[in-house]
Amino acid sequence: MKLLISAGDLSGDFHGSLLIKAFQKREPNIAFAVIGGERLKESGGELLADSSSWSSVGIFDSIKKAPSVLLAYQLLKRKLKSIKLDAAILIDCPAFNLPLARFLFKSGVPCYYFFPPSSWKKDLNRAKQVGKWIKLVIAPFQETASLYKKAGIPVFFSGHPLIDIIPDIKLNSTMQIFKKLNLDPEKPVIGLFPGSRDQEIHYLLPVLLKTAKNLIKKHPDLQFALPAASKNLKRQILSQIAKFNLPLVAAENSNYDILRISKVLILASGTATLEAALYEKPMIIIYKLSPLTWKLQKPFLRGASFAGLPNLLAGKRIVPELIQDSANSENIFNEMNKILTDESYAAAMKKELRQIRSYLGTPGVMERVANLILETLSHA
């Protein structure tokens, strides 16, 4: 048996690598072809395309990257014609994976969509469009599963893999993390998470650094930590940090370490906000695009009530969100100062975040997904 795993960003690459391990645990002889980044490369599958540079933010960033992605897609189709696949598992990245699903469907390859699009906008038409090419949608959130079920699309609620990755706390000692990152365990840490894409770093990091500069004036004992998703991003980050004189550490592959030791977090909207929620960390969610990109994209966002996953899952505002013009250093400073100085406000936020785990299903997510796919294929 040979399976294709297709992921177009860092998060999908990570989930894809975990899914391969779950398949191998049950059926060690399965062969894999992969479209992905570093983690899927290391999984032992046959690399058909490297998607590590495909991820984009906004319309103009997508247009800029479109020629290289389209070229990769055309080359990929040629490769796929010479490979006998038993099934394909597509993870998120609908701009690439939906055309791929259509191509594979016409080639007779059954497709499973893990982390499908249209999760929060309740867009039934789009859900039906996705269902045209997909054998089964595998939804990490109950909200997503309900949407596809309502659209008449076969769907399975798997739960979210983070329920296994971030086990129920309480945590062991964090002293080793402080030592590794060269931070003082006696001083509070503020975690800064500007995102993992070039455009996010460009628009969000300067705002975060200016906010940190202002916070230090009011709270001189603070120290800051910032994860870098890759060596290239770390270089970009360090070049900007150099303009500020801050007690700030930037470290590669340190997301969970920084989440664990931080007192409060400022994060770009994305998966990191859900990870932070599982660690029950008070946070501020921010997001910012270029003014023109925001103007063009804003009409498409009207169906979503919130930007951050914790608020979307809770169905209400449990952590502050500052989007576009509101995501400025003054507003972030004011929200952060409130969390740092008002213990009851921070405690109420933690109490609400404690409920987020209950929305993510039960442990054993990847094993359930792998078993389901293998069972449906065996009955085909």
Buried (B, 14 or more C-beta within 10 A) or exposed (E): BBBBBBBBBBBBBBBBBBBBEBBBEEEEEBEBBBBBBBBBBEBEBEBBBBBBEBBBBBBBBBEEBEEEBEEBBEEBBEEBEEEEBBBBBBBBBBBBBBBBBBBBBEEEBBBBBBBBBBBBBBBBEBBBBBBEBBBBBBBBBBBBBBBBBEBEBEBBBBBBBBBBBBEEEEEEEBEEBBEEBEBEEEBBBBBBBBBBBBBBBBBBBBBBBBBBBBBBEEBEEBBBBBBBBBEEBBEBBEEBBEEBEBBBBBBEEBBBBBBBBBBBBBBBBBBBBBBBBBBBBBBBBBBBBBEEBBEBBEEEEEEEEBBBBBBBBBEEEBBBBBBBEBBBBEBBBBBBBBBBEEEEBBEEBBEBBEBBBEBBBEEBBBBBBBBBBBEBBEEE
